[in-house]
């Protein structure tokens, strides 16, 4: 990738303001002074040896430095959010392991790391200052390093601020030659780089000396529209690009021009074959003269930089027959209200009127709505910049703005809310509308506003509150499945009433039962407690008696990431998360020899907090405590360039209750604390089950003839070093060794797990599940099988697998289509308010979980329907891409509307579409031209005829515009 020169936007504020911003950080010290203390901070960090000291040191540094950049050009780093959370996990008190950022980025062939589009700040990654990253990396290692620079957040603001540019703009450019051979070069620029700065860098890369250059936008790597550099050279890339990355351009050098602009029809043919919705601002002029025979109104709108949402909304509104007549016949000029304090002095109405005249003049194939964009940005700060916004929100703002700018009420009187007081609904509704009209009277009220009846019912005192309010659009919920499926892998050494038969031979099931994969159906708004109960029910266990025996935890990067508590929300579990479950044995199932009766482990167990006893101890006496479990995975691993171990799991993990490995010591009066050697012996016995029959017999015979023990089959230090270096080791009886998730190898010795399970006295620390409040580490053990062994000696048909529970066959029912009538039915149905959304009942004077119901009392002439495709929660953001069917003609809403004095059938005249996901995507529009009666699709500056109106219906439909049939 060709690295662009460091470019920055010109200063947006005075030097005095910039100096003030640079010195006003959290610590109160100038930035320069902070940088001079960096070395001393790093030096003091070397004194931090324990994890607590490291955590405290980082916290002190974060308190001293601002959490955001204080100047342009600072280096910050992107880091895995889960790793940071593990580092600061006060309950765990454990090492977070090496840094693993690989899942956050895609690596290019040039070694450049691009942060993936789907990952999000705070949820997937955090941004930390350079000195914090240096400390983390020196302590824990790992990678890859993802440095990013700080830039000015809003160059046009009076008081500048800075942000870290996580995803710089990436473009590809090719030089047009006579051979038509295009060699693409990738560039990476700051979003604040101007088009002129981009062109300067491109010229240097291609060694272009001529001043005569043209820049062409491309589609399918073919030029389709020239960018007028004289118009856009001062625009930044952020403003110029709708998509922040991936756009391609062709540079042509004069004076002998090769490229000819394609005609519109050929472009539309190509456009219909692709989903590429990228546009860049900059037209050959403010407007493009029409040379085709399309009727007035078929006029595209230039993308000014992330303004496809505005273009989509404007196309829908300007194709309203009501607004067409009102504005083009100049009726609006007589009703502009310049004194309305809630209006914009007529600015929005004037700008909209001017836009309508340009679009319906019949002279333009497309038009650049710069003036309109400037006006709405002045009165609505959310639309001032060039960030992607929501077309429905813009439509709502424009209708509100037009209403207030065209309000016929010059001086609004004071009014009081209308109370029902037991009167007939029709009386209260009419009075409410009359009061509304005292302050609001405009073309928007006349044609776009209807009336809703809102009913709240108190379940305690049976009080009803009825209010009639105006509405300008209906936000219809989409009926979707309220449940979701979560896969859970269950580990246990017990059998359950509802388990299916094991496919393993009985002699292979003695040491460890096969894991069971089951699928739980839970409410999307439910809790982990409900998931836990569902697991127990599927296994045939008691949800009350066995609740605490069911330990749920999430696996991330082949290791335990976190344990799930009952109060955790189901929405916090993503579809891609791997959930494991450990069923602990009942106290009656554990024999005496499975308990420690003396030693340091007992002392530490007795000192554990009582709130973790359900996992770590069942008290029979003061000296008998249950030992935890150990999850072991068969694995082969290699080290990458960052020193991080890459694990390749073989088969399915198995679970060992540590007490079980001491069954042979029943005759001892005191059961010893488990040692590394004991664990090796158990794992050795376990793995012999999966050796090919011919080798198993050979191993057994060799052990007898040579009087060997399992220790003789384990690698010595010398063999391990040879294996690591890739040397050939002839004594292939060294078949495995154990290591932890950080790559630390367990020596074959009599070092006990005393403390290794419960305190920080050994480097390996714990090897068992825990609750977050326990002082043990979230680690797994891996049994490394050298390649020469698992390739030659392991029988893959015998490797551990899992049982499929019948529940895995269940599916969430999805109907093929939902229609708009179902959405209306859901909108007008009763809804119970939740505990976080209570209503204060004026009768019983309490906050109650009331029932709420909407009814459409009166429908407007122009019915705007907003399909609520976007949903948000504390854990997730989602878009509902379900297809919603609706009639293009004769939408009949009579069964949902109380007042039936007017025709309640409607015809569609426009649709705003959204493609893509949250925080991005692309907006287009389809609208019916009332002059020729044909439908057209509008994709920013491009327009094309829609030959089959039924093809308009799609899962991308977002806002529908209907007009009452005459």
N, C-alpha and C positions, 0 to 999 in steps of 0.2 A: 504494500500500500504506500502510495506517495504521501509522505507526511507534509501537511500544509505548514507554511510558516506561521509562527504565533501571531495571530491577528486579533485585534480587539476593537470594540466600538469606540468612537470618539467620546470624550468625557461628556456626561450629561449634566454635570453640576459644576459650580465654581471650585477652584482649588481649595478655598477655605472650607467649603462643605465637605469636599473629599477628605481633607485633613481631619475634620471633626469626626467623620465616620470612621477613619482609620484608628483614631485614638480612643474612641468610646467603645471599648469591649467590656466584657463582664468583669474582668479583673481590675479595670480602671487604668491599666498600664498601656502605654503605646505598643503597637504591634512590633516595632523595631526592638523595643526593650524585651518583649516576650521572646523574640527570636534569639536574642543574646543569651537568654537563660536556658535555651534548649539543651545545650551540652551538659549543663549542671543537672538538669532534670533526668537526662539519660544516664548520667553518671550515678545519680542517687538511686536510679532504678536497679542498678546492679546489686544494691544492698537488699532488694526485695527477693527473698528466697522462697518463702512459703506462699501458698496460693492466697491466703488472707492478706499478706503484705502486698502482693502484686495487685489485688483488687483494690485495696485502700490507696495504693500509689496512683492507680489509674483514676480513681474517683477524685483524688486531690488535683490531678492534672486537668481533669474535665471541669472542675470548679474554677480553675485559674484562667481557662481559655474559653472564648465564645463558642457556642455550638454551631455557629454559621461562619462562613468566610468573612473576613474583615477587609479584604482588598482583592483586587483582580489578580489572577495568576497564581494563587496559592495551590499547593498540591494536597489533595485529599484522597482517601482510599475507600473503595467499595469493599465491604466485608460481609460474610454470611451472618445474617441476623440470628439464626439459631445458635451459632457458635458464640456470638456476643452474649446472648441470653444465658448460655451455659456457663460462661465465664463469670457472670455476675449473679449466678444462682446461689444465694446465701444459704439456702437449705441444703444444697448438695455438698458444698465444701470440697469440690473435686476438680481435677484438671479437666478443661474442656477438650483436650487433645489437640492435634495439629489443626491448623486452619485449612478448611476445604472450601474453596470458592468455585470449584469447577462447574457446579450446577448452575451458576449465575451467568456464565458467559459462553459464547461461541468463539472458538479460535479460528482466525482466518489463516490462509496459506502463508501470509506474511508475518504470522506470529502476533497479530493484533487481537486483543480481547474485546469483543463487543458484548455489552450487557444485554441479555435476552429481553425481548419486548414484553414477555409475559411475567417477568419478575417485578415485584413492587417494593418500594422503599418501606421500611419498618416491618413489613410482613416477611419479605425474603432477604433483604439486605439492609445494612446500615452504612452511613458515610461517616468516616472518622478522620481526624487530622493526621497529617503525615507522621508527627512524632509519636502519636498513639499507635499507629500501625507499626512503626519501627520497633516499639517495645513489644507489642504482641508477637511480631515475627521473630524477634531475637529470643523470646521466651519459649515459643511453641512451634515455630517453623510452619511450613506449609505454603499454600498459595493457590492459584497464581496471584501475584500482585496486580491490582487493578487501579492504577493511579488515574485521577481525573483532576482537571483544572477548574478553578473558580472563575466565574464570569459575572458581568453586570446583569442583574436580573431584569431590570426595566430601564433601558437607556433614556427613555423619555420622561422618567419620573424626576421630580424636583430633588428629592432626597434619595440618592442611589442606594441600592442594597445589592448583595452578591449571593450567588447560588453556585452549587457545584454542578457542573455539566456532566451528568452521568452518561448520557447518550449524545455525543457530538453528531453533527450532521455528516452523513456519509453520502457522497455522490460518485458516480462513475462518468468519465469523460473520454470521448474518442475523437481523434482528428480525422476529418473527412479528407480522403485522398482521391486521386483520379482512378486508382485501382479499386476503389470502394471496399478496400480491406480495412476493417475497423479493429484497432487494438485498444481495448478498454483499460484505462488506468483509474484506480480507486484513490479518492481523496477524502480526507477527514478534516473538517473545519469546525471552528466554534460557531454556535448558532448566531453570534453577534457579528460574524464576518459579513461584510457587504458583498454584493455581487461583483463590484469592481475589484475588491481584494481577491475574490475567488478567481476572476478572470486573469488577474496579474499572476497568480500562482500557476494557473493552467498554462499561461503563455510561457512561463519559465520552464515548466515541466516538458512542454513540447518544443521549446526553443523557437517560439514564434516571435519574429521581429516586427512583422507588419502590424500597423494600427487598424487595418481593415479586417475586422473579424465579425462573424455572426455566430450566435448561440442558438441552437435548435433543441427544443424539447423532443423527446422520442417516445414512440410506442412500438413494441416489438423490435427495438433497436433501429427503427426507421424514423427519420425526421418527420414531424407533423405540424409543428408550429414554431415560428421564429419568436425569440424573446427580444424585445426592443431594448437593447442595453442602455440607450440614452434615457429611457424612462425609469428603469429599475436598478441602475448601477449603484444607487445609494441605499437601496433596501437591503436589510439583513437577510441571511439565509432563513432564519426563523420565520420571518414575514413572507419570504418568497416561496418556501416549500410547504405544501400541505402535509406531505409525509416527511417526517424528519430524516429519513434515511432511505437509500435505495434508488433515488431518481437518477436517470441517465440523460446525458446531454451530448450533442455532437458540436464540435467547433469547426467552423468553415473559414478558411483564409482567402481573402480576395486578392486581386480584383476580379479574377476569373471564377465566378460563382458557378457551382455545380448543382447544388440542391434547388429543386423547385417545390414550392408549397403544394401539398396534395389537396385535391378538391374535397369538399365536405362529404360528398357521398362515399368516396373511398375510405375516408376516415371513419365514418359511421359504420361501414361494413367491418372494419377492423375492430372498432370499439365494441361491437356486439359480440365479438369472439373472446373478449378478455374481461377480467374483473379488475384490471389495473385502473385505479381511480385517481392517480396522481396528477396534480396540476400545479403549475407555478405561476405566480402573479406576473404581470407585465404583458400588456397587449400592445399592438402596433399603434394604438391611439386610444382615446377615451371610448371610442366606439368603432365598430367595424361595419362599413357600408354593406348592405345586402345586395347580392347579385343573383339570388335564386327567386323562386316564385312562391315561397312560403307566405302565409297571411300575416297580418300584424299580430303581435303577441307571441309569435314564435321567435323569441329573443333570449339568447343565453346571457349569463352573468359571469363576468371574469372573476376568477378566484384571486382575492387580494392577499392570500396567505392564511390558510386554515379557515376560510370563510365559506366553505361549502355548506355549512349548516345555515348560514344566512341566506345564501342563494336558494337553497331548497325551500325555506320558509317564505321567501319573497315570491317565488314562482307560484306557490299555492295561493297566497293572498292576492296577488295581482291578477290571478285568473278567476277571482270571484266576480260573477256578473254584477253583483250589487255594488262592489267597490269600483268596478270598471265604469259603470254609468255615472256614479257619483263624482269620481275624480276627473274623468275625461270630459264630462259636460260642465266642469268647473263649479259644480254646486258647493264643493268644499271651501272655496275661497270666501264665500259669503258667511261661513259659520266658524271661521278660525277664531279661537278664544285666546287672546294674547295676555289676558289678566288672570287666568286660572292659576292659583298657587300650586295646584297639583299637576298642572300641565307643563309643557316645555316651550311656552310662548308661541306655539304654532309651528315650531321648527320641525317636529316629526311629521306633521301633516304636510307641510310644504315640501319636505324632502321626499316623502312618499309620493306626493302628487307629481313632482318632477320626474321621479323614477318611472311612474306609470306612463307618463307621456312619451318618454324615450322608448320604453319597451313596447308600446302599442302604436308607435309612429309608422311602423312598417318599413322603416329605413335601415334598421340595424339588425344584423344577424346575432350580434352580442354587444353587451354594454358593460362598462366598468362602473360599479356602484360605489365609487370612492366617497362622493358627497354624503350619501345615505349612511355609509359606514361611519363617517366622521361624526355625524349628528347623533346617532344612537350611542356611539362611544362616549360622547360628551355627557349624556344624561344617564347612561347605564354603564358604570365602570367595568362591570363584568364583560362587556362587549368592546371595551376600549382597546385592548391589545389584540394579539393575533394567536390566541390560544383557541383550540377547538372547543366549541360550546354545543349546547343542545338546541335543536331546531324548534322544539315545542316551547322552550323557555323564551326563545326569541319571538316566536309568533305571539305568545301571551303578552310580552312587553310591547310589541308593535300595536296590538289591538288596544291595550290599555293606554298607550301613548296617543294613538289616534282619537280614542274616546275623550281623553282630557283636553287635547288640543282642539277638538271640535265640539266640545260640550256647549250646548245652547244656554245653559244656566250660567249667567255672568256672575251672580253673587249667590253662593250656596247658603240656604237657610239652615239653622240648627234643627235637628230632628231627634226624636227619641225612638229607641227600639220598640217594635210592635210586639205586644204580648197577646197570647191567645186568650187567656182567661176563660177557657171553656167555650169559646165561641166556635161557630162552624168554620171548617177549614177554608171554605171558599171566601168567607168574609175576611178572615185573617190574611189570606193570600193576596186578595185584592188590595187591602189596606197596606200591606207590606210593599207591594209593587208601586202603589201611589206614593208612598213615602220615599222609596228609592228614586222615583222619577223627579221628586222635588229637587234633588241634588245631581241627578245624572240623566241627561237627555241629549242623545247624539245619534248619528247614523249607526254607530256600533251597538248602542242599546236597542235601537229599533230592529236591527237585523241579526245581530250576533248573540244577544243575551236572552236566556230563558230563565226559568225559576225552579228552584229545588225546594222540596219539603224535607227538613231534617228533624227526625224524631229521636229523642233520648228517653229511655225508660229506666227508672230507678228500681232495682230488684228488692230494695228494703222497704220503701214506703209506697211503692206502686205509683210514684209521681211520673207524669209525662211532661216533657218539655218539647214544644213544637215551634220551629222557626222556619220562616220562608226567606230564602236568600237568592239573589241573582247568580247566574253562572254564565260563563262565556265559552266554556268547553267542558266536555265530560272526560275525566281520566278513568278509563275503564280497566279494572284488574283483569288479568288473564287467568282463567281456571287452569291450574296446574296441579300435579300430584303433590300432596303435602308430605308424603313419606319419601325416604331415600333408603338405599341399600348400602350396608357397610360390611365388607369382608373381614372376618376375624380368624386368625390362626390360633387354635387352642392347644396348649401343651399341658400334659398331666401324666402322672404315673398311676392314675386310677381309671377305672372303666365307669361309664355312665349309662343310666337306663336307656337313653335315646341314641346311643352310639350305634353306628353301623358296624358290621363285622370287619375286622382287620384283614387286609389282604396279605399280611405277613404270616409266615408259618408260626405256629405257636411257640416253637423253640426260639424264634428270633424276637419274640415279643416280651421275653422275660425281663430284660434289663430296662427297656423303655418302650412305652406304647407309642404308636404312630401319632403325630399331630393330626388334629382334625380341623379342616377348613369349613367354616360355616358362614352363612350370610344372614345378617340381621336386618329386619325392616323396622326403621325407627322414624319418628317424626323429625322433620327438618328443623323444627324449633325445640326439639327435646333436649335432654341432658344425658351425660354419660351414665348416670344412675339407671336410666331407662335402657341404655345399651347393655349395661351389665346384667340387668334382669332378663333381657332378651336372650343373652348368651346362656344364662342359667336355665331358662325355660327350654331352649333348644336342646340342651344337654340332659334335661329331665331332672335338674336339681331344684332345690327349694330356694325361692328368691329371697326369703327372709333368713333362714338358717345358714345358707351358703353364700350370702351376699359378700361377706368380707373375705371369703376364700378366693373370689374371682378378682385377680389383679390384671388390669388392662394397661398396656403401655405401647408407645409408638416406637417403631424401628426406623432409624434414619441413618443412611450410609453404613448399613450392616451393624448398627449398634443401637442400644437403647437410648432414645432421645429424651423422652419424658414419660411420666406416669400420669394416667388420667384419673382425675378425681370426680366424685359423683356430681359435684356442682358445675363441672365444665360443660360448655355448650356443645351440642353435636355439630353446630355450624363451624366449630373450630377444627373439625376433622375433615380434611380435604379428600377428594376422591382418590388421589394418588398416594395418600398416607398408608403406611403398612402398620396394621394394628395386630399386636399379639396379646394373648391372654394366658396367664398361668393360673391353673386351678390348684390351690394349696390343699394338702391332705387334711382330713379331720384329725383332731387330737387323738381319737381312739385308734386311728390307722397307723400311728407312729409308735414303734416299739421302743423300749427303754434304751437299746443300744444306739438309737438314732439321736441321742441327746448328750450334750456335754454335761458332765457332772462336777467338773472341777477345772481349775486353771483360770488364766486371764480372760478367756472368752466369756466365762460365766460372770466374772466381775463386770465386764463391759455390758453384757446383756442385761444384767440387773439394773444398770444405770441408764438404760434406754428410756426415752420418754414413753409414757403409757399409750400415747396416741399412735404408736407404731407397733404395738404388741401383736396386732392381728396378723402382721406379716412375719415378724421375727421371733415371736415367742408365744407359746401356750403354756401357762404356768401350772405345772403339776405339783411342784414344791419349790422351795427357794433355790434349789440347785440343779433343776432340770429344765433346759431350754431347747426348743426346737431349732435345728440348723436350717439355714436358707437353701435356696435352690441355685443351680448353676446351668446356664444355657450355653451349649457348645455347638459350634458350626464346623463342619468339615470344609477346609478351604485350602486353596493355593494362593500365594500372594507374591507380588513383585513391588519394587520401589520405583516411583517415577522420579522425574527430574527435581521435584520439590522435596524429595525424601519421604513423601507420604506413601503408606502402604496401600496398594490396590488389591482388594480382596475379591477372589472368585469363589463364590460359595458352591460347594458340591452337595447336591441332595438337599435335604431339609434339616434344620437344626434339631438337636435332641436335648432334653432337659434331664439333669441329674439332681435328685435330692441328695445333698452331701452326706446325710446320715446313712444313706443306703450303701455307700462304699465301705462302711465299717461292719457289715453284716457278719464278716468272718471273725470279728472280735467279740462276739457275744459272751464268750466265756470270761472276758476281762472284767474285773470288778469296776474299773473306771474306763470309760471310753475316751480314747485320745482325741485331741483336736485334729481335724483333717490336715494332711500335709500335701505339698505338691506331688510327692512321690505316690501317695495314695490316689490322687487324681489321675496321674499318668497311668497307673495300673488299671483303673476303671476304664479309661479311654482306650487303652490297649485292648482290653477284653471286648469293648464295644466294637472297635474297628475290625477285629478278626472276623466278625460276622459277614463283612463285605469283601473279604479276600476271595479270589477265585479258588474253586475247590482244590485244584491241583497244588496251588501254592499254600493253601491252608494246611493240607496234609503234610507238605514239606516242612512248614514252620513247626507244626506239632512234633514231627519226627526229630527235627533238629534240636528242639528244646529238650526232648527226652534224652537224645544221644549225648548232647554236650552239657546237660544239666544247666540249661540257661533259664533265666528269669526274664520278665518283661523288660527289665532295665537294659539287658543286652541288645534289645531291639530299638533302643532310643539313641539318638545321635549324641556323640560327645561334643565338647566345645570345638575340637579340631574339625570334626565332620560338619558341624554347623557352619563354620567359617568357610569350609570348602564348598558347601552347598550354596552359600550366599555369593561366593565369587564365581560360581558357574563351573567349578572343576568337576571332573568325573569322579564319582565316589563308587568304588567297586563293591564295597560291603553294603549291598542293597538291603540288608536286614534293618538298617536304620530307617524306619518307615515313617516316622512322624515326630513332630514336636509341638508344644502348645505355646501360644503367644496371646497377648491381650490385644485390644483393638488399636492400641497405639504402636504395636509392633514389639513391645517388650516381651522377651522370651522368658518362660517359666523354667528355671533350672530344675533338673531332676535331683532333688535333695529332700531332706526331711524337714525343710522349713515349713512351719505350720501355717494354717490359715487363721491362726489366732491373731486378731488385729487386722489381718488382711481383709477380713470381712467387715470389720466394724470400726476400724480406726485407721490412722495414717502412718502406721509404723513400718510398712513395707512399701517398696516401689510399685508393687502390683495392685495393692489395695483390694477393694471388694470384687467379687465375681458372682454377684447375685442381684436379683431385682430388689427394688426398694420403693417406698413411698417418698414423695419429695421432701418430707420432713425428717427422714432418716439420715443419719450421718454416714452414708455409704455411697459408693460411686456407681454411676450408671454404666456398667461395663459388660462386655460379653467376652467369652473365651473362644479362640479359634484353634482348631486342630489342623496344623499345616501338613499337607500330604505332598512330598516332593514329586515333581512331574514324572520322574522315572518310575516311581512306585504306582501312582494312580493310573498311569498309562498302561502299565504292564500287568499289574497284579490285582487292581480293584475290579470287581464285577459290578458294572454299572446297573445291571438289572436288579441287584440286591440293595443298591443305595437307598437310604431312607427317603420315603415319600410321605405324602399326607393323604388322609382319608377325606373324601368329599361327602359332607353332610347333605342330606336331601334338601336342606334349605337353600343350597347354592343354586338350585334350579328355579327359584322364584324370580320374578321380574316385576318391575314397576310398569303397570299398564299405561300405555300412551295411546290415546285415541288418534286416529289418522288426521283429524282436523277439528279445530274448534271454530265455531262461528260467532259472529258479533252479537247475536242474540243471547248466547250463553254468557258473554261478557257483561251485557246489560242486565241479565238476570242476577249475576253475582254482585254487580254494583248496587242493585236495588234490594238485595237480601239483607236480613238482620245480621249484625255482627256484634259479638261481645267484646267490650274493651278489656284490654289486659291489665295486669297489676301495675304496669308502668305507664298506663294511659287512662287513669281514672278520671271520672267526671264529678265535679262538686255539685251535689244535689241541693238546690236552694230550699227544698222542703224539709228534708231530714238533717240538713247541715253537715253532711258527711261526704267524703270522697269515696265513690263507689265504682265497681266494675259494671257499668251500665251497658245496656244493649243499644245499639245505634242503627238507624235505618235511613237510607236516602230514597226519596221518590221524586220522579221528574213531574213537576206540577204543570209546567208550561214549556213547550219546546220552541226554540227560535227559528227564524227563517233559514239562517245558515248554521248548520250543526257541525261543530268541530269535535272530532272524536280522537282523543289521545289514548293510544294503547300503551299501558304501563309495562314496557318491556324491561326496564331496568330496576333491579332490586338491590338493596344495600343492607348490610348488617355489620356488627362490630368485627366479625371475622372474615366476611367475604363480600364481594361485589359480583353481581351476575347479570347477564342479559338473557331474557327468555326469547329464544329463536323459534318459537312454535308458529306454525302457519295458522292464521286467523282468516276464515272465509267470511265474505260479506258480499252483498249484492251491489253491483254497479248502478243498477236502476231499481227503483221501487223498494228502497229500504223502508220497512213498515215498523214504526215504533209505537203504534197505537196501544199495544198491550202494556207499555211501560209508562205512558203519559196520562195524567188525570184529565187535563183540559183537552177536549176533542172537538172544539169548535172550528179548528183549522185542519187542513189536510195534513196527515201525519206520515205521508210517504215522501221519500227523499231520493234524489239522484246524486251520485258522486260526481265531483268536478275536479278534485285534486288530491294528491297523495304525497306526503313527505316520507322518503325512505331512508333508512339507516343501515349501512353495511358495516360489518366488523364488530369489535367488542367495545368494552368500556374504555374511556379515556382516549379514544381514537376512532378509527374507522372513517367512513365517508358517507356524505349525504347527497342524495339526488332527489328529483321530484318528477312526477308525472301529472299532467294537467290537460283538461279538455278545453280546446279553443272554441269559444262560442260563435266565432265567425264562420268557420268551415265545419264545425261539429266534430273535428278529429282530435284524437289524443296524441300528445307529444311527450317525449321524455327529455328532461333537462338535466344535463350533467355539467354543471358550471357553465362554461362558455359554449358548450356543444348542445345541439338540439337535434332530435330525430323523431320521425313519426312512429307511433305505435299502431301497427296495423290490426292487432287483435287486442281490444281493451281488456279481455279476460287475463291476458298475460301480465297485467299490472299487479294482480294479486300475488303476493309473495310473503315470505317470512320476514322480509326487510321492511314491510309496511309499518309506519310509526305513527303518523298523524293523518287522519282521513277528513276530507272536507265534503260535506253534503249540502245541497240546497233543496228547499221545499218545492215539491212539484206544484205547478200552478193548476 
